[in-house]
Amino acid sequence: MKIFELSEQPNQLEEAIQFFWKCWGNDSNLNFYDDCIRNSLDKKNAIPKFYIGIESEQIVGTYALIINDLKNSCTIDLK
């Protein structure tokens, strides 16, 4: 399996949005996931970041780094 930041694999965008949403979303928040993931591609060094694991040209896993993952940590400087 290879892991990519989604902006490195823009051809996987639509599939990735659906994959993230089906794993973590619900009937009322597809637009939220779509908007958040699309907007994350425009900001190379910003958070959130979305990652996909690809094996045999298929998405097999995902990971998202969002600001809430970092808020409670005293060891990370968000500047």
Protein Blocks (a to p, Z undefined) as FASTA:
>chain_A
ZZddfklmmmlmmmmmmmmmmmmmcfklmmmmmmmmmmmmmmmkbccddddddeehiafb
dcdddfklmmmpckbcfZZ
